[in-house]
Amino acid sequence: MSSLIRGHDLPATGLVRPLERGPVRRVAIEPATPVRPAAAGALEEKVRALTERLAAVEQSRAGEIEAARLAGEAQGRESATRDEAAYRATLEAAVSSSLERLGRELAELETLAPLIAGAALEKVTGDPTAHRDLLGKAIAVQIARLRAEMVLSIRVSPSDFRDDAALGAVAAACGAGRAKIVRDEQLKAGECVIAMRLGQIEMSLPEYRRTLAARLVQLSSPGTAA
């Protein structure tokens, strides 16, 4: 059976008193520093090093590509210049040889012409010595004119000569006089046509090389006469 507890039954020391509120102190709390695992730091360092290495490789590769391009262009120009110079020398030699041969033939004609003309005059006048000096001078003048104006033009392939300077150099080297060297679209690479008052000479360097090679093979065969 419970009994009522009255206030006057409690001791004085047992009274409940309210708590006294003291001053409030504010404390700043720093954010916690995340702890990075050692493995993650090492991986990040490797990624950074690899990125720098790739960038260096790309830069080096770009430099090598540019250097290779410049070297290729220089080699191409050198090869084209060398081929053009070689062909020019071959053409100059061929034209000069043809002109020299024609010059020798004209020299023979210059010697033979007075004899033929003297024989003709003897039939007409009965005197082989009549007007001999005048006739000789007239023939010499005509031969000199024919020699100077014998070559009308030299036609070459545009594939072999692309600029006018090269054409002028060939004309000067060949001693073709007032003959013009022109490009002919109908001619293939290595072909040349010399137009003259006495006809024309057609030269094909590739055909010449093939003929020469075939002749050499023929001469190298046993029992082949030269």
MDAnalysis code that builds the backbone (N, CA, C; Angstrom):
import MDAnalysis as mda
import numpy as np

u = mda.Universe.empty(678, n_residues=226, atom_resindex=np.repeat(np.arange(226), 3), trajectory=True)
u.add_TopologyAttr("name", ["N", "CA", "C"] * 226)
u.add_TopologyAttr("resid", np.arange(1, 227))
u.add_TopologyAttr("resname", ["MET", "SER", "SER", "LEU", "ILE", "ARG", "GLY", "HIS", "ASP", "LEU", "PRO", "ALA", "THR", "GLY", "LEU", "VAL", "ARG", "PRO", "LEU", "GLU", "ARG", "GLY", "PRO", "VAL", "ARG", "ARG", "VAL", "ALA", "ILE", "GLU", "PRO", "ALA", "THR", "PRO", "VAL", "ARG", "PRO", "ALA", "ALA", "ALA", "GLY", "ALA", "LEU", "GLU", "GLU", "LYS", "VAL", "ARG", "ALA", "LEU", "THR", "GLU", "ARG", "LEU", "ALA", "ALA", "VAL", "GLU", "GLN", "SER", "ARG", "ALA", "GLY", "GLU", "ILE", "GLU", "ALA", "ALA", "ARG", "LEU", "ALA", "GLY", "GLU", "ALA", "GLN", "GLY", "ARG", "GLU", "SER", "ALA", "THR", "ARG", "ASP", "GLU", "ALA", "ALA", "TYR", "ARG", "ALA", "THR", "LEU", "GLU", "ALA", "ALA", "VAL", "SER", "SER", "SER", "LEU", "GLU", "ARG", "LEU", "GLY", "ARG", "GLU", "LEU", "ALA", "GLU", "LEU", "GLU", "THR", "LEU", "ALA", "PRO", "LEU", "ILE", "ALA", "GLY", "ALA", "ALA", "LEU", "GLU", "LYS", "VAL", "THR", "GLY", "ASP", "PRO", "THR", "ALA", "HIS", "ARG", "ASP", "LEU", "LEU", "GLY", "LYS", "ALA", "ILE", "ALA", "VAL", "GLN", "ILE", "ALA", "ARG", "LEU", "ARG", "ALA", "GLU", "MET", "VAL", "LEU", "SER", "ILE", "ARG", "VAL", "SER", "PRO", "SER", "ASP", "PHE", "ARG", "ASP", "ASP", "ALA", "ALA", "LEU", "GLY", "ALA", "VAL", "ALA", "ALA", "ALA", "CYS", "GLY", "ALA", "GLY", "ARG", "ALA", "LYS", "ILE", "VAL", "ARG", "ASP", "GLU", "GLN", "LEU", "LYS", "ALA", "GLY", "GLU", "CYS", "VAL", "ILE", "ALA", "MET", "ARG", "LEU", "GLY", "GLN", "ILE", "GLU", "MET", "SER", "LEU", "PRO", "GLU", "TYR", "ARG", "ARG", "THR", "LEU", "ALA", "ALA", "ARG", "LEU", "VAL", "GLN", "LEU", "SER", "SER", "PRO", "GLY", "THR", "ALA", "ALA"])
u.atoms.positions = np.array([
    [0.858, -1.175, 0.000],
    [0.000, 0.000, 0.000],
    [0.882, 1.208, 0.000],
    [0.699, 2.048, -0.951],
    [1.557, 3.238, -1.088],
    [1.068, 4.338, -0.194],
    [2.025, 5.171, 0.151],
    [1.671, 6.336, 0.977],
    [2.026, 7.587, 0.235],
    [1.317, 8.662, 0.485],
    [1.594, 9.940, -0.157],
    [2.798, 10.558, 0.475],
    [3.589, 11.094, -0.422],
    [4.761, 11.824, 0.058],
    [4.433, 13.281, -0.059],
    [4.475, 13.898, 1.047],
    [4.145, 15.312, 1.070],
    [5.426, 16.110, 1.103],
    [5.246, 17.371, 0.694],
    [6.412, 18.238, 0.619],
    [7.052, 18.463, 1.957],
    [6.251, 18.529, 2.952],
    [6.861, 18.839, 4.243],
    [7.547, 17.618, 4.810],
    [7.338, 16.442, 4.155],
    [8.011, 15.241, 4.635],
    [9.443, 15.130, 4.135],
    [9.788, 15.890, 3.011],
    [11.132, 15.824, 2.421],
    [12.077, 16.668, 3.223],
    [13.308, 16.224, 3.272],
    [14.292, 17.056, 3.965],
    [14.620, 18.283, 3.149],
    [15.136, 19.270, 3.843],
    [15.427, 20.536, 3.153],
    [16.478, 20.350, 2.096],
    [17.405, 19.468, 2.338],
    [18.489, 19.278, 1.351],
    [18.011, 18.538, 0.123],
    [16.885, 17.979, 0.126],
    [16.426, 17.197, -1.022],
    [15.622, 17.973, -2.011],
    [15.507, 19.326, -1.789],
    [14.741, 20.112, -2.752],
    [15.468, 20.155, -4.101],
    [14.715, 20.066, -5.234],
    [15.286, 20.139, -6.610],
    [15.372, 21.568, -7.040],
    [16.568, 21.998, -7.348],
    [16.774, 23.377, -7.800],
    [17.138, 23.375, -9.304],
    [16.748, 24.413, -10.010],
    [17.114, 24.511, -11.454],
    [18.615, 24.727, -11.613],
    [19.179, 24.161, -12.746],
    [20.611, 24.319, -13.026],
    [20.916, 25.733, -13.472],
    [22.050, 26.205, -13.022],
    [22.458, 27.542, -13.449],
    [23.218, 27.435, -14.785],
    [22.828, 28.274, -15.783],
    [23.477, 28.273, -17.121],
    [24.713, 29.145, -17.073],
    [25.849, 28.561, -17.425],
    [27.095, 29.310, -17.466],
    [27.332, 29.929, -18.852],
    [28.422, 30.629, -19.013],
    [28.741, 31.245, -20.332],
    [29.007, 30.180, -21.396],
    [28.534, 30.469, -22.639],
    [28.699, 29.525, -23.769],
    [30.019, 29.808, -24.475],
    [30.853, 28.822, -24.635],
    [32.122, 28.986, -25.356],
    [32.013, 28.351, -26.747],
    [32.455, 29.106, -27.770],
    [32.417, 28.621, -29.163],
    [33.821, 28.169, -29.580],
    [33.897, 26.988, -30.122],
    [35.185, 26.405, -30.530],
    [35.152, 26.145, -32.033],
    [36.134, 26.723, -32.775],
    [36.227, 26.484, -34.228],
    [36.821, 25.109, -34.478],
    [36.132, 24.348, -35.289],
    [36.576, 22.983, -35.593],
    [37.137, 22.950, -37.019],
    [38.420, 22.621, -37.156],
    [39.043, 22.516, -38.487],
    [38.513, 21.275, -39.193],
    [38.311, 21.395, -40.583],
    [37.860, 20.196, -41.316],
    [38.939, 19.130, -41.287],
    [38.515, 17.970, -41.237],
    [39.461, 16.857, -41.158],
    [40.208, 16.700, -42.481],
    [41.524, 16.567, -42.438],
    [42.342, 16.360, -43.643],
    [42.198, 14.919, -44.090],
    [41.776, 14.748, -45.386],
    [41.605, 13.365, -45.841],
    [42.943, 12.647, -45.882],
    [42.923, 11.485, -45.534],
    [44.129, 10.664, -45.535],
    [44.218, 9.941, -46.878],
    [45.294, 10.258, -47.714],
    [45.456, 9.663, -49.040],
    [46.282, 8.391, -48.911],
    [45.769, 7.328, -49.422],
    [46.547, 6.094, -49.354],
    [47.837, 6.238, -50.154],
    [48.885, 5.595, -49.752],
    [50.174, 5.669, -50.443],
    [50.086, 5.122, -51.864],
    [49.285, 4.095, -52.092],
    [49.160, 3.497, -53.421],
    [48.548, 4.478, -54.413],
    [47.525, 5.252, -53.947],
    [46.884, 6.228, -54.832],
    [47.863, 7.323, -55.220],
    [48.696, 7.774, -54.318],
    [49.685, 8.803, -54.629],
    [50.716, 8.314, -55.626],
    [51.163, 7.088, -55.464],
    [52.145, 6.527, -56.395],
    [51.565, 6.380, -57.792],
    [50.292, 5.956, -57.881],
    [49.637, 5.801, -59.180],
    [49.492, 7.143, -59.886],
    [49.105, 8.159, -59.109],
    [48.956, 9.490, -59.685],
    [50.293, 10.011, -60.214],
    [51.366, 9.708, -59.503],
    [52.703, 10.131, -59.932],
    [53.092, 9.426, -61.233],
    [52.759, 8.154, -61.347],
    [53.057, 7.414, -62.570],
    [52.271, 7.964, -63.756],
    [50.991, 8.295, -63.521],
    [50.161, 8.859, -64.589],
    [50.733, 10.185, -65.063],
    [51.159, 11.014, -64.115],
    [51.737, 12.308, -64.474],
    [53.023, 12.117, -65.288],
    [53.868, 11.193, -64.852],
    [55.122, 10.943, -65.567],
    [54.864, 10.398, -66.968],
    [53.866, 9.501, -67.085],
    [53.534, 8.931, -68.387],
    [52.981, 9.996, -69.325],
    [52.152, 10.897, -68.792],
    [51.602, 11.982, -69.610],
    [52.711, 12.882, -70.145],
    [53.657, 13.220, -69.279],
    [54.778, 14.056, -69.712],
    [55.625, 13.337, -70.764],
    [55.805, 12.045, -70.580],
    [56.601, 11.278, -71.541],
    [55.909, 11.216, -72.902],
    [54.589, 10.993, -72.892],
    [53.842, 10.957, -74.150],
    [53.907, 12.295, -74.866],
    [53.798, 13.378, -74.110],
    [53.893, 14.706, -74.716],
    [55.262, 14.913, -75.350],
    [56.318, 14.451, -74.663],
    [57.671, 14.584, -75.212],
    [57.837, 13.740, -76.469],
    [57.260, 12.531, -76.457],
    [57.344, 11.657, -77.628],
    [56.618, 12.272, -78.817],
    [55.428, 12.836, -78.578],
    [54.668, 13.468, -79.650],
    [55.433, 14.645, -80.238],
    [56.045, 15.431, -79.377],
    [56.817, 16.575, -79.858],
    [58.021, 16.111, -80.671],
    [58.698, 15.084, -80.170],
    [59.846, 14.553, -80.897],
    [59.421, 13.944, -82.225],
    [58.277, 13.258, -82.209],
    [57.780, 12.636, -83.440],
    [57.408, 13.688, -84.469],
    [56.782, 14.766, -84.013],
    [56.433, 15.847, -84.936],
    [57.688, 16.443, -85.562],
    [58.744, 16.601, -84.762],
    [60.000, 17.117, -85.299],
    [60.624, 16.164, -86.301],
    [60.562, 14.861, -86.013],
    [61.122, 13.872, -86.934],
    [60.340, 13.837, -88.243],
    [59.011, 13.946, -88.156],
    [58.193, 13.951, -89.368],
    [58.512, 15.166, -90.227],
    [58.647, 16.316, -89.599],
    [58.973, 17.532, -90.343],
    [60.353, 17.431, -90.979],
    [61.305, 16.889, -90.225],
    [62.657, 16.723, -90.771],
    [62.657, 15.741, -91.940],
    [61.880, 14.658, -91.819],
    [61.790, 13.685, -92.910],
    [61.136, 14.299, -94.140],
    [60.120, 15.128, -93.911],
    [59.450, 15.786, -95.043],
    [60.412, 16.720, -95.774],
    [61.145, 17.512, -95.020],
    [62.104, 18.430, -95.636],
    [63.205, 17.665, -96.366],
    [63.669, 16.569, -95.749],
    [64.707, 15.766, -96.397],
    [64.185, 15.131, -97.684],
    [62.923, 14.665, -97.657],
    [62.332, 14.083, -98.859],
    [62.182, 15.098, -99.977],
    [61.744, 16.298, -99.618],
    [61.613, 17.343, -100.630],
    [62.973, 17.696, -101.228],
    [63.975, 17.814, -100.372],
    [65.316, 18.140, -100.866],
    [65.854, 17.034, -101.768],
    [65.618, 15.784, -101.371],
    [66.078, 14.663, -102.182],
    [65.347, 14.626, -103.516],
    [64.038, 14.929, -103.499],
    [63.282, 14.960, -104.747],
    [63.786, 16.037, -105.691],
    [64.045, 17.231, -105.118],
    [64.574, 18.312, -105.964],
    [65.948, 17.952, -106.518],
    [66.772, 17.340, -105.672],
    [68.113, 16.955, -106.131],
    [68.032, 15.901, -107.223],
    [67.122, 14.925, -107.046],
    [66.970, 13.873, -108.048],
    [66.459, 14.441, -109.360],
    [65.454, 15.348, -109.274],
    [64.915, 15.952, -110.496],
    [65.977, 16.776, -111.205],
    [66.746, 17.542, -110.432],
    [67.810, 18.348, -111.033],
    [68.865, 17.460, -111.673],
    [69.216, 16.359, -110.963],
    [70.226, 15.450, -111.494],
    [69.736, 14.777, -112.768],
    [68.470, 14.322, -112.788],
    [67.925, 13.674, -113.976],
    [67.849, 14.649, -115.141],
    [67.392, 15.874, -114.857],
    [67.284, 16.864, -115.922],
    [68.660, 17.216, -116.469],
    [69.642, 17.345, -115.581],
    [70.997, 17.660, -116.028],
    [71.569, 16.523, -116.872],
    [71.309, 15.276, -116.448],
    [71.807, 14.129, -117.205],
    [71.156, 14.065, -118.581],
    [69.833, 14.283, -118.629],
    [69.156, 14.244, -119.925],
    [69.628, 15.393, -120.808],
    [69.815, 16.567, -120.198],
    [70.276, 17.714, -120.978],
    [71.644, 17.431, -121.584],
    [72.532, 16.828, -120.785],
    [73.861, 16.498, -121.296],
    [73.779, 15.482, -122.432],
    [72.881, 14.495, -122.283],
    [72.713, 13.493, -123.339],
    [72.181, 14.123, -124.612],
    [71.186, 14.998, -124.461],
    [70.616, 15.658, -125.631],
    [71.645, 16.558, -126.301],
    [72.392, 17.299, -125.492],
    [73.421, 18.176, -126.054],
    [74.449, 17.366, -126.840],
    [74.843, 16.222, -126.277],
    [75.822, 15.384, -126.967],
    [75.255, 14.842, -128.273],
    [73.979, 14.415, -128.250],
    [73.368, 13.861, -129.459],
    [73.215, 14.919, -130.541],
    [72.729, 16.101, -130.154],
    [72.550, 17.174, -131.136],
    [73.897, 17.628, -131.675],
    [74.868, 17.791, -130.780],
    [76.198, 18.225, -131.227],
    [76.811, 17.210, -132.180],
    [76.633, 15.922, -131.876],
    [77.164, 14.886, -132.754],
    [76.507, 14.943, -134.129],
    [75.190, 15.154, -134.154],
    [74.483, 15.240, -135.438],
    [74.950, 16.445, -136.237],
    [75.106, 17.572, -135.554],
    [75.551, 18.780, -136.254],
    [76.984, 18.635, -136.757],
    [77.820, 17.969, -135.993],
    [79.193, 17.745, -136.447],
    [79.215, 16.854, -137.686],
    [78.383, 15.824, -137.699],
    [78.325, 14.941, -138.861],
    [77.842, 15.699, -140.098],
    [76.823, 16.526, -139.898],
    [76.334, 17.331, -141.021],
    [77.385, 18.340, -141.470],
    [78.139, 18.861, -140.494],
    [79.209, 19.792, -140.858],
    [80.263, 19.127, -141.728],
    [80.607, 17.881, -141.405],
    [81.580, 17.156, -142.226],
    [81.026, 16.903, -143.620],
    [79.746, 16.586, -143.699],
    [79.135, 16.367, -145.011],
    [79.115, 17.653, -145.829],
    [78.860, 18.777, -145.170],
    [78.887, 20.051, -145.884],
    [80.303, 20.393, -146.347],
    [81.292, 20.032, -145.531],
    [82.681, 20.278, -145.940],
    [83.017, 19.470, -147.191],
    [82.554, 18.226, -147.243],
    [82.758, 17.421, -148.445],
    [82.017, 18.032, -149.631],
    [80.804, 18.531, -149.377],
    [80.038, 19.169, -150.444],
    [80.743, 20.426, -150.942],
    [81.342, 21.155, -149.995],
    [82.051, 22.380, -150.375],
    [83.248, 22.066, -151.278],
    [83.838, 20.919, -151.080],
    [84.961, 20.509, -151.930],
    [84.480, 19.967, -153.271],
    [83.368, 19.270, -153.229],
    [82.866, 18.624, -154.438],
    [82.112, 19.589, -155.345],
    [81.441, 20.584, -154.768],
    [80.600, 21.490, -155.551],
    [81.371, 22.225, -156.649],
    [82.559, 22.791, -156.377],
    [83.278, 23.472, -157.474],
    [83.649, 22.537, -158.619],
    [83.967, 21.285, -158.281],
    [84.309, 20.338, -159.336],
    [83.107, 20.062, -160.231],
    [81.944, 19.886, -159.593],
    [80.731, 19.634, -160.374],
    [80.383, 20.860, -161.214],
    [80.453, 22.050, -160.582],
    [80.136, 23.278, -161.319],
    [81.135, 23.522, -162.453],
    [82.426, 23.217, -162.211],
    [83.438, 23.397, -163.267],
    [83.181, 22.482, -164.445],
    [82.784, 21.244, -164.151],
    [82.476, 20.310, -165.236],
    [81.279, 20.798, -166.036],
    [80.286, 21.368, -165.355],
    [79.119, 21.899, -166.065],
    [79.508, 23.092, -166.934],
    [80.350, 24.003, -166.415],
    [80.775, 25.169, -167.187],
    [81.617, 24.752, -168.399],
    [82.398, 23.714, -168.233],
    [83.218, 23.246, -169.352],
    [82.348, 22.782, -170.506],
    [81.218, 22.147, -170.179],
    [80.313, 21.709, -171.231],
    [79.676, 22.905, -171.938],
    [79.461, 23.996, -171.175],
    [78.796, 25.161, -171.755],
    [79.793, 26.054, -172.499],
    [80.922, 26.342, -171.858],
    [81.879, 27.314, -172.412],
    [83.066, 26.656, -173.086],
    [83.314, 25.385, -172.803],
    [84.484, 24.710, -173.345],
    [85.753, 25.031, -172.603],
    [85.687, 25.877, -171.594],
    [86.870, 26.259, -170.823],
    [86.603, 25.965, -169.343],
    [87.255, 24.949, -168.746],
    [86.989, 24.599, -167.352],
    [87.478, 25.653, -166.369],
    [88.349, 26.566, -166.802],
    [88.870, 27.588, -165.893],
    [88.073, 28.881, -165.938],
    [87.081, 28.971, -166.846],
    [86.322, 30.215, -166.978],
    [85.477, 30.457, -165.723],
    [85.626, 31.673, -165.187],
    [84.848, 32.113, -164.014],
    [85.040, 31.190, -162.798],
    [86.225, 30.532, -162.742],
    [86.447, 29.590, -161.643],
    [86.446, 30.304, -160.285],
    [87.127, 31.449, -160.206],
    [87.202, 32.159, -158.929],
    [85.830, 32.651, -158.481],
    [85.092, 33.227, -159.439],
    [83.758, 33.730, -159.105],
    [82.838, 32.588, -158.668],
    [82.950, 31.491, -159.386],
    [82.113, 30.332, -159.045],
    [82.471, 29.795, -157.660],
    [83.753, 29.743, -157.346],
    [84.177, 29.247, -156.041],
    [83.678, 30.122, -154.905],
    [83.733, 31.448, -155.085],
    [83.237, 32.361, -154.058],
    [81.730, 32.218, -153.863],
    [81.004, 32.069, -154.976],
    [79.548, 31.927, -154.875],
    [79.172, 30.648, -154.122],
    [79.892, 29.572, -154.426],
    [79.605, 28.306, -153.737],
    [79.952, 28.408, -152.254],
    [81.063, 29.067, -151.915],
    [81.469, 29.217, -150.516],
    [80.435, 30.011, -149.730],
    [79.899, 31.072, -150.347],
    [78.873, 31.873, -149.666],
    [77.631, 31.036, -149.395],
    [77.205, 30.260, -150.374],
    [76.002, 29.451, -150.209],
    [76.209, 28.342, -149.167],
    [77.392, 27.754, -149.157],
    [77.674, 26.711, -148.165],
    [77.672, 27.299, -146.757],
    [78.278, 28.490, -146.594],
    [78.313, 29.135, -145.276],
    [76.906, 29.475, -144.803],
    [76.073, 29.964, -145.720],
    [74.690, 30.284, -145.345],
    [73.933, 29.013, -144.977],
    [74.148, 27.969, -145.749],
    [73.466, 26.706, -145.459],
    [73.906, 26.156, -144.106],
    [75.204, 26.299, -143.798],
    [75.702, 25.805, -142.517],
    [75.110, 26.608, -141.353],
    [74.989, 27.928, -141.529],
    [74.475, 28.787, -140.455],
    [72.981, 28.605, -140.247],
    [72.259, 28.329, -141.336],
    [70.800, 28.244, -141.254],
    [70.301, 26.827, -141.495],
    [71.188, 25.865, -141.337],
    [70.818, 24.487, -141.650],
    [69.746, 23.963, -140.697],
    [69.913, 24.230, -139.403],
    [68.963, 23.748, -138.401],
    [67.886, 24.799, -138.198],
    [66.645, 24.432, -138.444],
    [65.528, 25.359, -138.276],
    [64.993, 25.333, -136.850],
    [64.845, 24.136, -136.294],
    [64.301, 24.021, -134.938],
    [64.685, 22.678, -134.343],
    [64.685, 22.645, -133.037],
    [64.892, 21.406, -132.294],
    [63.692, 21.244, -131.374],
    [62.924, 20.201, -131.599],
    [61.716, 19.979, -130.808],
    [62.006, 18.916, -129.748],
    [61.634, 19.233, -128.526],
    [61.869, 18.325, -127.401],
    [60.557, 18.085, -126.665],
    [60.580, 17.111, -125.783],
    [59.381, 16.777, -125.009],
    [59.230, 17.727, -123.822],
    [58.010, 18.199, -123.552],
    [57.787, 19.042, -122.362],
    [58.099, 18.317, -121.061],
    [58.053, 16.992, -121.085],
    [58.358, 16.233, -119.871],
    [59.823, 16.364, -119.480],
    [60.673, 16.637, -120.456],
    [62.106, 16.726, -120.192],
    [62.565, 18.146, -119.905],
    [61.883, 19.128, -120.478],
    [62.285, 20.528, -120.301],
    [61.044, 21.338, -119.948],
    [60.990, 21.781, -118.696],
    [59.807, 22.500, -118.215],
    [59.989, 24.010, -118.196],
    [61.206, 24.492, -118.317],
    [61.413, 25.939, -118.258],
    [62.239, 26.390, -119.453],
    [62.114, 27.676, -119.782],
    [62.791, 28.231, -120.949],
    [64.301, 28.320, -120.747],
    [64.738, 28.467, -119.506],
    [66.173, 28.578, -119.248],
    [66.906, 27.312, -119.687],
    [66.294, 26.156, -119.425],
    [66.917, 24.893, -119.828],
    [67.003, 24.787, -121.344],
    [65.963, 25.256, -122.031],
    [65.978, 25.225, -123.494],
    [67.084, 26.116, -124.040],
    [67.219, 27.308, -123.463],
    [68.269, 28.220, -123.912],
    [69.655, 27.657, -123.674],
    [69.825, 26.962, -122.554],
    [71.126, 26.363, -122.244],
    [71.489, 25.287, -123.253],
    [70.499, 24.494, -123.659],
    [70.752, 23.450, -124.652],
    [71.108, 24.070, -125.993],
    [70.381, 25.115, -126.390],
    [70.654, 25.774, -127.670],
    [72.068, 26.333, -127.706],
    [72.494, 26.938, -126.591],
    [73.840, 27.512, -126.539],
    [74.904, 26.421, -126.548],
    [74.654, 25.331, -125.826],
    [75.645, 24.259, -125.730],
    [75.776, 23.478, -127.031],
    [74.673, 23.356, -127.762],
    [74.690, 22.570, -128.996],
    [75.297, 23.338, -130.163],
    [75.391, 24.639, -130.037],
    [75.877, 25.433, -131.159],
    [74.923, 25.386, -132.330],
    [73.628, 25.464, -132.026],
    [72.618, 25.356, -133.076],
    [72.368, 26.670, -133.795],
    [73.147, 27.690, -133.477],
    [72.980, 28.964, -134.169],
    [71.668, 29.631, -133.821],
    [70.961, 30.037, -134.860],
    [69.691, 30.732, -134.648],
    [68.506, 29.777, -134.545],
    [68.779, 28.508, -134.493],
    [67.693, 27.534, -134.387],
    [66.967, 27.694, -133.060],
    [65.679, 27.495, -133.092],
    [64.862, 27.585, -131.892],
    [64.643, 26.193, -131.313],
    [64.709, 26.117, -130.013],
    [64.367, 24.874, -129.324],
    [62.987, 25.054, -128.704],
    [62.053, 24.246, -129.132],
    [60.664, 24.398, -128.702],
    [60.171, 23.083, -128.114],
    [59.124, 23.181, -127.323],
    [58.488, 21.999, -126.749],
    [57.392, 21.510, -127.695],
    [57.366, 20.221, -127.888],
    [56.361, 19.601, -128.746],
    [55.532, 18.646, -127.892],
    [54.237, 18.956, -127.757],
    [53.360, 18.137, -126.914],
    [53.218, 16.715, -127.445],
    [53.527, 16.502, -128.727],
    [53.370, 15.181, -129.318],
    [54.535, 14.249, -128.986],
    [55.623, 14.819, -128.499],
    [56.801, 14.002, -128.215],
    [56.737, 13.439, -126.801],
    [57.156, 12.199, -126.674],
    [57.221, 11.558, -125.369],
    [58.554, 11.890, -124.705],
    [58.659, 11.540, -123.441],
    [59.892, 11.796, -122.704],
    [61.062, 11.080, -123.367],
    [62.153, 11.815, -123.588],
    [63.341, 11.234, -124.198],
    [63.397, 11.354, -125.700],
    [62.347, 11.892, -126.343],
    [62.327, 12.026, -127.794],
    [62.728, 13.437, -128.207],
    [63.319, 13.539, -129.396],
    [63.776, 14.830, -129.911],
    [63.731, 14.783, -131.435],
    [63.346, 15.887, -132.057],
    [63.299, 15.996, -133.520],
    [64.057, 17.249, -133.927],
    [65.057, 17.085, -134.811],
    [65.822, 18.212, -135.335],
    [65.340, 18.477, -136.755],
    [64.699, 19.608, -136.968],
    [64.197, 19.980, -138.292],
    [65.263, 20.808, -139.005],
    [65.629, 20.378, -140.248],
    [66.677, 21.048, -141.013],
    [66.175, 21.337, -142.420],
    [66.935, 22.149, -143.118],
    [66.583, 22.458, -144.500],
    [66.760, 21.244, -145.399],
    [67.609, 20.329, -144.982],
    [67.858, 19.137, -145.786],
    [67.046, 17.941, -145.307],
    [66.090, 18.172, -144.452],
    [65.287, 17.087, -143.909],
    [65.199, 17.204, -142.403],
    [65.021, 16.107, -141.715],
    [64.954, 16.146, -140.260],
    [65.536, 14.878, -139.666],
    [66.019, 15.014, -138.456],
    [66.579, 13.891, -137.711],
    [65.672, 13.633, -136.521],
    [65.230, 12.407, -136.393],
    [64.387, 12.035, -135.263],
    [65.211, 11.165, -134.318],
    [65.269, 11.596, -133.092],
    [66.027, 10.858, -132.081],
    [65.102, 10.478, -130.944],
    [65.248, 9.253, -130.477],
    [64.518, 8.787, -129.299],
    [65.530, 8.132, -128.373],
    [65.812, 8.793, -127.273],
    [66.809, 8.256, -126.348],
    [66.417, 6.894, -125.780],
    [65.155, 6.680, -125.370],
    [64.785, 5.337, -124.888],
    [64.967, 4.268, -125.965],
    [64.563, 4.600, -127.225],
    [64.723, 3.637, -128.309],
    [66.199, 3.379, -128.589],
    [66.986, 4.440, -128.499],
    [68.432, 4.290, -128.701],
    [69.029, 3.363, -127.646],
    [68.603, 3.537, -126.394],
    [69.127, 2.684, -125.325],
    [68.719, 1.223, -125.539],
    [67.456, 1.019, -125.954],
    [66.989, -0.355, -126.183],
    [67.764, -1.002, -127.335],
    [67.976, -0.243, -128.412],
    [68.716, -0.772, -129.553],
    [70.154, -1.098, -129.172],
    [70.765, -0.199, -128.411],
    [72.141, -0.429, -127.982],
    [72.237, -1.649, -127.073],
    [71.281, -1.794, -126.148],
    [71.292, -2.949, -125.245],
    [71.123, -4.249, -126.027],
    [70.212, -4.236, -127.014],
    [70.000, -5.435, -127.822],
    [71.251, -5.782, -128.627],
    [71.912, -4.744, -129.131],
    [73.134, -4.984, -129.907],
    [74.241, -5.548, -129.019],
    [74.347, -5.055, -127.801],
    [75.359, -5.560, -126.875],
    [75.101, -7.020, -126.518],
    [73.815, -7.359, -126.325],
    [73.469, -8.757, -126.053],
    [73.832, -9.634, -127.241],
    [73.568, -9.111, -128.447],
    [73.885, -9.866, -129.656],
    [75.394, -10.075, -129.801],
    [76.154, -9.025, -129.492],
    [77.605, -9.138, -129.607],
    [78.196, -10.069, -128.556],
    [77.524, -10.163, -127.401],
    [78.041, -11.026, -126.336],
    [77.756, -12.501, -126.583],
    [76.878, -12.788, -127.558],
    [76.560, -14.185, -127.857],
    [77.727, -14.820, -128.617],
    [78.041, -16.086, -128.349],
    [79.154, -16.757, -129.042],
    [78.898, -16.843, -130.542],
    [79.951, -16.591, -131.317],
    [79.856, -16.740, -132.765],
    [79.185, -15.594, -133.465],
    [78.933, -14.471, -132.762],
    [78.295, -13.327, -133.397],
    [79.367, -12.400, -133.932],
    [79.253, -12.063, -135.192],
    [80.227, -11.161, -135.803],
    [79.893, -9.736, -135.446],
    [80.912, -8.914, -135.291],
    [80.704, -7.512, -134.948],
    [80.219, -6.746, -136.153],
])
